[in-house]
Each structure stands twice: as C-alpha cells, then as structure tokens.
Amino acid sequence: MAQPKHIVVIRLSAMGDVAMTVPVLRALVMQNPEVRVTVVSRPFFKPFFEGIPNVSFFAVDVKQRHKGFLGLLRLYSDLKQLEIDAVADLHNVLRSKVVRSLFFLSGKKIAATDKGRADKKALTRAENKIFKPVKAMVDRHVDTFAQLGFSVDLSKSVFPTKAILNEEVGNLVGVKNQNWIGIAPFAQYESKVYPLDLMQEVIDGLAADKNSKIFLFGGGEAEIIKLNELKQNHPNVIVVAGKIKFQSELDLISNLDVMLSMDSGNAHIAAMFGVKVITLWGATHPYAGFKPFQQPDSFCITADRTQYPFLPTSVYGNKHVEGYEDALRSILPQTVVDIIKKELN
C-alpha cells in the first residue's frame, strides 16, 4: 500500500490532551512535508492548530450533527468526502474506534494510540506499586504515526515565534519591559489544585519583585472571583480570565517567560509554545506520562512521597484517597518562588 498523504487525526477530549498533540503534529508535517493532516476535534480547540503548515481543522458537532451512533455515521460520511488515506486515532475511545473501524472497512490505513493503561495502573495502585516513569503520551503518539509509516523525531521540534499581541491584549497587559509570569492556579479536580492560601504566598513573593508582571489565568465566574482575591492590591498582578478572547490568551501565553501551572491544560498550552513551565503535582505525578512537552524534571514540583507514600494515587486526579487531601501542602511556597526566580535570572 502506498504511503498515506492525507491523514485524519482524531483527538476530541480535554484541553491538555489536545494541546499535547500540537508539538507532535508540528514535528510530523515539518519532517514529512508531503503529508497533509486534518485534525478532528471540538471547535474550541481550533486556535491550537492555526499557522501549522499542511494542517487543517475539522470541527466535530457533538451536540447535534455528530451526536450518538447515527452522528458517528454522519461524521464518517463527512470525513470520507475529504479524500483521506489514513486515520490516526490519538483518542482511542469508543466513539473514535467506531469512526476508525468504518474507515478500516473501507480499505483505509488506521492506527491508534496505545494509552498504556496497565503501566499507569501499576504506577497508581497502593499495593505493589511500580514507581517508575511510563512512556510519555507524546511518544505514544509518535508510535501511532510510525504504524502509518512516518518517523517523527521530537528532539528536532521547532516552536512557533512569539505572537504579536493585538490591541485588545496590549490594552490589558501593557508593553513588555518586565519578566512576564503566567499563573494558572486551577485544575479539573481538587486533588490537583495548590491550596489558595499557599498560592497567595507564591503570588505575594513574586509580586514583590517590581521587575515582574504576573498574569492570572482561569475560566468561569467562580474562578474569576478567586483570581481577583489572589490579585490583592498588587499593581503588577493582572487577572486575564474573562477579559480577552481565547486566541488572544494563547498569544499572550506565547510571550510569557515562565508559566506556573497545576497538572492541567494550561501547562500543556504553554509547553506547546516552548515557554518554560513550572508544574505542581498533588495526587498525580509526571511519571504517568503527562509531563509538559520538553520540560525538565526539575520543573515538576511534586508532593512529598515520604509523607504520602501512596502517591501518585491517580492518573487524572479524580480519585479520593483518605488522608491525602493535604498532599500539596507538602510543597512550600518559597520552594515554588525560588525555582521561578532562578529561571527568570
């Protein structure tokens, strides 16, 4: 079979998972310029892929046209019209399996990412825990493209140039004549969120340096209220959440010197731009394969395993383990401040 020229890439899920595909796809098309890619994902994630050569975007309508089993048949029919040669299923869940199976039955090449569930289970279980790094998700995606006949070398990754900020962003953030630090203090699950009283100490410590400007990221009314509380009276701390469009937020993130994030989507967004990302890990751990792209281990600050030996207790942070509610309190605010300041110097 001839090597595919047009690949459909399916990744619907959470923001961080979709952001993690970006460096892989960028490397794929740059190292294999004859390949065209159509990314199939939720419409909100389209800005992630803007400006990557040979990559186009297909927005899935999960609420109407592509809802349910009949919707998946319609999705297959819609994608078939794009004259594709192969499917790379980077999601590998029931919905994406149905679509890729239909393409397989029509004679197309297919490949799917092995999520390494057994390895992750061994890492997170309490009994007979195997505490060692599992293969990173980005490397698993590289393996998926290898199944289709393409080599991708992530060590040769090229990051995009910093975005030029539009007037909307410029009015909010001003001219860049200081260190720009992003802070994204929230995550989907409570077990991944650094306690806000400690985060306040981090912000106070960083804001004391007048050569730094700090931007607070988040979403939704409840988070914006908390961000405004964290801002206090610091003139060099700006709440970004709710004030600019998503594309503008991405442009701003690409201009940061450092991003401080939980194990969450913002970490992966900053990493896809080549920004330095300091991450805080509670119930989860970078060993599970979700460390932000090309960030050193020293940037991952984990809760104390001597105090909390069952860590990590979960891959996604969605499991409640009795007595582990305060695991993140074992990370001292001064430790976080010191690491960020060291990277700024």
C-alpha positions in Angstrom: 0.0 0.0 0.0 1.3 3.5 -0.9 2.3 5.7 1.9 -0.7 7.9 3.0 -0.6 11.6 2.0 -3.7 12.8 3.9 -4.2 11.7 7.5 -7.2 12.4 9.6 -6.1 12.8 13.3 -8.8 12.3 15.9 -8.4 13.8 19.4 -11.6 15.1 20.9 -11.2 15.1 24.7 -9.8 17.5 27.3 -7.8 20.7 26.6 -4.5 19.4 27.9 -4.8 16.2 25.9 -5.5 18.1 22.7 -2.6 20.6 23.4 -0.2 17.7 23.8 -0.9 16.6 20.2 0.3 20.0 18.8 4.1 19.5 19.1 3.8 16.0 17.6 1.7 17.2 14.6 4.0 20.2 14.1 7.1 17.8 14.0 5.2 15.4 11.7 4.4 17.9 9.0 7.8 19.7 9.2 9.7 16.4 8.9 7.3 14.9 6.4 6.4 17.9 4.2 4.4 15.7 1.7 1.8 14.9 4.4 -1.4 16.7 4.9 -3.3 16.4 8.2 -6.9 17.1 9.1 -7.4 17.4 12.9 -10.8 16.3 14.1 -11.7 17.9 17.4 -14.0 20.2 19.3 -14.4 23.7 17.7 -13.0 25.4 20.7 -9.5 23.9 20.1 -9.2 25.2 16.5 -6.8 28.0 17.5 -4.2 25.5 18.8 -3.5 24.4 15.2 -3.5 27.8 13.4 -0.4 28.5 11.5 0.9 24.9 11.3 1.6 24.2 7.7 -0.4 21.5 6.0 -2.7 21.1 9.0 -6.4 21.9 8.6 -9.2 21.5 11.2 -12.5 19.7 11.2 -14.9 20.8 14.0 -16.9 18.0 15.4 -20.5 18.9 16.4 -21.0 16.5 19.3 -24.3 18.3 20.4 -26.2 17.9 17.1 -24.9 16.6 13.8 -22.3 14.2 15.2 -24.2 13.2 18.4 -24.8 9.5 19.2 -24.3 6.5 17.0 -26.1 8.0 14.0 -23.9 11.1 14.5 -20.8 8.9 14.2 -22.0 7.5 10.9 -22.5 11.1 9.7 -19.0 12.1 11.0 -17.6 9.1 9.0 -19.6 10.3 5.9 -18.4 13.9 6.3 -14.7 12.9 6.7 -14.9 10.5 3.8 -15.5 13.4 1.5 -12.1 14.8 2.4 -10.4 12.0 0.4 -8.2 10.8 3.2 -5.7 7.9 3.0 -5.4 7.1 6.7 -6.7 7.6 10.2 -4.6 8.2 13.3 -6.8 7.8 16.3 -5.0 9.6 19.2 -8.0 9.4 21.4 -8.8 5.6 21.3 -12.2 5.6 23.0 -15.5 4.0 21.8 -16.5 7.0 19.6 -13.2 7.2 17.8 -13.0 3.4 17.5 -16.3 3.4 15.6 -15.1 6.0 13.1 -11.7 4.5 12.5 -13.3 1.0 12.1 -15.6 2.3 9.4 -12.5 3.7 7.6 -10.7 0.3 8.0 -13.7 -1.5 6.5 -13.5 0.9 3.5 -9.8 -0.1 3.0 -8.0 2.8 4.6 -4.9 2.5 6.8 -5.6 3.0 10.5 -3.5 3.3 13.7 -4.5 4.1 17.3 -2.5 5.3 20.3 -1.9 2.7 23.0 -2.6 4.6 26.2 -0.6 2.2 28.4 -3.4 1.6 30.9 -1.7 -1.4 32.6 1.5 0.6 33.2 -0.5 3.6 34.6 -2.5 1.3 36.8 0.8 -0.2 38.2 2.1 3.3 38.9 -1.0 4.5 40.8 -2.2 1.4 42.8 -1.4 1.3 46.5 -0.4 -2.4 46.7 2.7 -3.5 44.7 3.1 0.0 43.2 5.7 0.1 40.4 7.1 3.7 40.8 8.8 4.4 37.6 8.1 6.6 34.6 5.7 5.2 32.0 6.1 6.2 28.3 5.1 9.8 27.7 1.8 10.4 25.8 3.7 12.4 23.1 6.0 9.4 22.5 2.9 7.1 22.3 1.5 9.4 19.6 4.8 9.2 17.7 4.4 5.4 17.8 1.0 5.8 16.3 2.4 7.7 13.3 5.2 5.1 13.0 2.4 2.5 12.4 1.4 4.5 9.4 4.9 4.6 8.1 6.1 8.0 9.3 9.1 8.8 11.5 8.8 11.8 13.8 11.8 13.0 15.8 10.6 15.1 18.7 14.1 16.1 19.7 14.2 18.2 16.5 11.0 20.1 17.4 10.7 23.7 16.3 8.5 26.1 18.3 6.5 29.0 16.7 7.7 32.5 17.1 6.1 34.6 19.8 2.8 36.0 18.7 2.4 39.8 18.0 -0.1 41.0 20.6 -3.2 42.7 19.2 -4.7 45.9 20.6 -7.1 44.1 22.9 -4.2 42.3 24.7 -1.9 45.4 24.6 -4.5 47.5 26.4 -4.7 44.9 29.2 -1.1 43.9 29.7 0.9 47.0 28.5 4.4 46.9 27.0 6.8 44.1 27.8 9.6 45.6 29.8 9.5 43.2 32.7 9.6 39.5 33.3 6.2 38.1 32.3 4.9 35.2 34.6 1.7 33.4 34.0 0.0 31.6 36.8 -2.9 29.1 36.2 -3.9 28.0 39.7 -6.9 25.8 38.9 -7.4 22.3 37.6 -10.4 20.0 36.9 -10.0 18.1 40.1 -9.4 19.5 43.6 -6.6 17.0 44.3 -4.5 18.8 41.7 -5.1 22.4 43.0 -2.5 24.0 45.1 -4.2 25.4 48.3 -5.1 29.0 47.6 -3.7 30.3 50.8 -0.3 28.9 49.7 -0.8 30.2 46.2 -1.4 33.6 47.7 2.1 33.4 49.3 3.6 32.5 46.0 2.0 35.4 44.2 3.0 37.8 47.0 6.6 36.6 46.8 6.7 37.0 43.1 4.9 40.3 43.0 7.4 41.8 45.5 9.8 42.0 42.6 8.8 45.0 40.6 10.7 43.7 37.6 8.0 41.1 37.2 4.4 41.3 35.9 2.1 38.4 36.8 -0.9 37.3 34.7 -3.6 35.1 36.3 -5.4 32.6 34.1 -8.6 30.7 34.6 -12.2 30.4 33.4 -15.7 30.7 34.6 -17.2 33.1 37.2 -16.2 31.2 40.3 -12.6 31.1 39.3 -12.5 34.8 38.3 -13.8 35.7 41.7 -11.0 33.7 43.3 -8.4 35.2 40.9 -9.5 38.7 41.9 -8.9 37.8 45.5 -5.5 36.4 44.7 -4.6 39.7 43.0 -4.8 41.6 46.2 -3.6 45.2 45.8 -0.6 44.3 43.7 -0.3 46.7 40.7 1.9 44.2 38.8 -0.7 41.4 39.0 -3.3 41.3 36.3 -6.3 39.0 36.1 -6.5 37.9 32.4 -9.5 35.5 32.8 -12.7 36.7 31.2 -11.1 39.8 29.7 -9.8 38.7 26.4 -10.7 36.1 23.7 -9.2 32.6 23.8 -7.0 33.3 20.7 -5.6 36.4 22.5 -5.0 34.4 25.6 -2.9 31.9 23.5 -1.0 34.9 22.0 -0.2 36.2 25.5 0.9 32.8 26.8 3.4 32.5 23.9 5.0 35.7 25.1 5.5 34.6 28.8 8.9 34.0 30.3 7.5 31.4 32.7 4.2 29.7 33.3 3.3 28.3 36.7 0.5 25.7 36.4 -1.1 22.7 38.1 -1.1 19.4 36.2 -3.7 20.9 33.8 -4.4 22.2 30.3 -2.6 25.5 30.7 0.7 23.7 31.4 0.4 21.9 28.0 -0.6 25.1 26.2 2.4 27.0 27.4 4.7 24.0 26.6 3.4 23.8 23.0 4.8 27.4 22.6 8.2 26.4 24.1 7.6 28.5 27.2 9.2 27.4 30.5 6.6 25.6 32.6 6.8 25.0 36.3 4.2 22.5 37.4 2.8 21.4 40.8 1.7 17.8 41.3 -0.5 16.5 44.1 -2.5 13.3 43.6 -1.0 12.9 40.1 2.7 12.6 39.0 4.8 13.4 35.9 5.7 9.7 35.8 2.2 9.0 34.4 3.3 10.4 31.0 1.6 13.8 31.1 4.7 15.9 31.9 4.5 19.1 29.7 6.4 18.8 26.5 10.2 19.1 26.6 10.2 20.4 30.2 13.0 19.2 32.5 12.1 17.0 35.6 13.4 19.8 37.8 10.4 22.0 36.7 8.0 19.4 38.1 7.5 20.0 41.8 5.8 17.0 43.4 4.2 16.4 46.7 6.4 14.7 49.3 6.3 10.9 48.9 7.9 10.3 52.2 4.9 11.8 53.9 2.5 10.4 51.3 4.0 7.1 50.1 0.9 6.1 48.0 1.4 8.9 45.6 0.6 9.1 42.8 -2.9 7.8 43.7 -4.4 8.6 40.3 -3.6 9.3 36.7 -6.1 12.2 36.3 -6.6 13.3 39.9 -10.2 12.0 40.0 -9.8 9.5 42.9 -10.3 10.5 46.5 -7.8 8.9 48.9 -8.4 9.2 52.6 -5.7 11.3 54.4 -4.2 12.6 51.2 -6.3 15.8 50.9 -3.4 18.0 52.0 -0.6 16.3 49.9 0.0 19.5 48.0 0.7 21.4 51.3 3.9 19.5 51.5 5.2 21.8 48.7 6.4 25.0 50.3 5.5 28.3 48.6 9.1 29.5 49.0 10.3 26.5 47.0 8.0 27.5 44.1 9.1 31.2 44.3 12.8 30.2 44.3 12.5 27.9 41.3 10.7 30.6 39.2 13.1 33.3 40.2 16.1 31.1 39.3 14.6 30.5 35.8 14.0 34.3 35.3 17.6 35.1 36.1 
